[in-house]
Amino acid sequence: MLEEVESWLARRSWSAADRPLDRLLAAKARDPRRGSVSVVLPALNEEATVGEIVTAIRRELMEKVRLVDELVVIDSGSTDATAKVAREAGARVVHRDDILPRIPAVPGKGEVLWRSLLVTGGDIVCFVDADLREFSADFVSGIVGPLLTDPDVRFVKAMYDRPLGDTAGQGGRVTELVARPLLNLHWPQLAGLVQPLGGEYAARRSLLEQLPFPVGYGVELGLLVDALHTVGLDALAQVDVGVRKHRHQDGQALGRMAAAIYRTAQLRLSRGHLVRPSLTQFERGEDGFVPRTHPVDTEERPPMREIEEYVSRRAA
């Protein structure tokens, strides 16, 4: 590991307990114009978990204390009761397709996160996946904490243990097999990130609106690499929030995720194009193995500050 990264780990890695809520509230009160917090949950068919997450954030960080200013669930086309459950739990629910209708939406998590900037107003934007179980509000307060207390911090990732079923430390398979090798080889300054692909992170709006958003699974790696190049390593940080439990995907879904992440990395290395932006996987059928080919998303959304509707809204 680079000496620079070892130094960064010592200075920019914290625990959620390092910043108690009273300290965060005091920091927010000192500069309310720069301390407003929006929490965004991208959700697709998450009726089983989204309500518990919304309830915890509202109870702990909006009612008991006023740390979070708005809580928005972006529904990206759920066919279950995700929107109803989230709304009843106290979130504002916005459908992906109702945001920026001039640009037709495409499937993908990154698409939803990008569009969320148009329907939120916080100076700090915190993203939380909607499939988490046994959720703790520390996931939110922990990662927005450094942004409230340290003006030099611009982008904060959550770090945590990721069990796979009952086995500790075996989650995050795409992280270990794809993302971590890519980062260590090509962006060694990011080798100290414990969970580079984790879906829980917070950033200043002023940074997010400068960055392009890969529309799919590559969004976390893309934002992280681009944030490094835009503001430098010392503006990045990570906070330990404990244990992350969530729904795990099957091997083929992980393969598609890995391909999208590799594509995102390749684009940032060369700004070139894939020869064949697709991934073929195999399933056993009645007559043997059957190939299934899936497109690897190659589209990215431009920095939000280049979108006329966003500029007009921020100027209003």
Disulfide bonds with the S-S distance in Angstrom:
none
